[in-house]
Amino acid sequence: SRKGDVDVDALPVIDAFNSSKDFYTTSSCSGRISLFRESKSKKKFDSGWLFVKHGEVSKEEINAVLSKVSLDTVWFRSESPIFHVACRDLESASKLLVLCRDLGFKHSGIIGAGRRVMVEIIFNEKMDCPISENGVLFVSSNHLDLLISKANDKIRRNNALLKKLVVSIKSSHSLK
């Protein structure tokens, strides 16, 4: 990964899938809070993360980055967990998808049925908000507090759902 290692909160999910004979993970993210710089050129290589944390954040952490805001647009983002899971066949992928939908991951789906069958598990808790442009922060201190609070709430809810997903994978008779 670009991060260089596996998210600690994703490990139990990865282990649950990888211990099955029918599944293995190919990529994962446990969810994160970030500040993302979108360049004026709109070209991908000109844009990038200013700050990323796979966990709750403090206002001090965010303000330290915002004090160096560039002339580009800066987005405050809370991104939900995502897992890409290779499945033995279409039948095992369908069973996994039913489990995911039962847990409320309504945006999950089968994204490949070629050489290998892939399921993308996407959680629903996310948020994106532009907070700065042209070097000007256009959210108040109170609004930034609200964004941070909401993002941290989402991280906590996502962590609870990660645990629920692990229990469901391990206890599901249809996935064994």
Secondary structure, 3 states (H helix, E strand, C coil): CCCCCCCHHHHHHHHHHHCCCCEEEEEEECCEEEEEEECCCCCHHHCEEEEEECCCCCHHHHHHHHCCCCCCEEEEEEECCEEEEEECCHHHHHHHHHHHHHCCCCCCEEEEECCCEEEEEECCCCEEEEEEECCEECCCHHHHHHHHHHHHHHHHHHHHHHHHHHHHHHHCCCCC
